[in-house]
Amino acid sequence: MSPTPPDLVPRRSVEELNAAIRALWIGPGGHPAVRLNPERRAEYERLYAELDRVRRGDVTTAA
């Protein structure tokens, strides 16, 4: 069970999620990362799944 009920989780827009995903790929000095470490890869997968749900309309996006 999730520690935060789904109704209380803030919903992000497609733009916000895309920005968060892009930020994961920026490495030191502002250069694109070639690979993500395991922690960043897990965050990427979580963000991508959230983005997919938003695009499909499974959740309501933030106003």
C-alpha positions in Angstrom: 0.0 0.0 0.0 1.2 3.5 -0.9 2.0 5.7 2.1 0.2 8.6 0.4 -3.3 8.0 -0.8 -3.6 8.6 -4.6 -6.1 11.4 -4.1 -3.4 13.4 -2.2 -0.6 13.0 -4.7 -0.1 16.2 -6.7 -0.8 15.7 -10.4 1.8 17.0 -12.8 1.3 18.2 -16.4 3.0 16.7 -19.4 5.3 19.7 -19.6 6.4 19.3 -15.9 7.0 15.6 -16.4 9.0 16.1 -19.6 11.1 18.7 -17.9 11.8 16.4 -14.9 12.8 13.6 -17.4 15.1 15.9 -19.3 16.7 17.0 -16.1 17.7 13.4 -15.2 19.7 13.2 -18.4 21.7 16.4 -17.8 25.1 15.4 -16.3 27.8 17.4 -14.6 28.6 20.7 -16.3 25.3 20.6 -18.2 26.4 17.9 -20.6 24.0 15.1 -21.5 24.5 11.9 -19.6 25.3 8.8 -21.6 23.9 6.4 -19.0 21.8 6.8 -15.9 22.9 5.3 -12.7 20.5 2.8 -11.1 18.9 5.4 -8.8 18.3 7.9 -11.7 17.1 5.0 -13.9 14.5 4.1 -11.4 13.4 7.7 -11.1 13.2 7.9 -15.0 11.0 4.8 -15.1 8.7 6.2 -12.5 8.4 9.6 -14.2 7.9 7.9 -17.6 5.1 5.7 -16.2 3.5 8.8 -14.7 3.8 10.6 -18.0 2.2 7.7 -19.8 -0.8 7.7 -17.4 -1.3 11.5 -17.9 -1.1 11.2 -21.6 -3.7 8.4 -21.6 -5.9 10.4 -19.3 -5.7 8.0 -16.4 -5.1 10.9 -14.0 -6.2 14.5 -13.8 -3.4 16.9 -14.5 -2.6 19.9 -12.3 -4.4 23.2 -13.3 
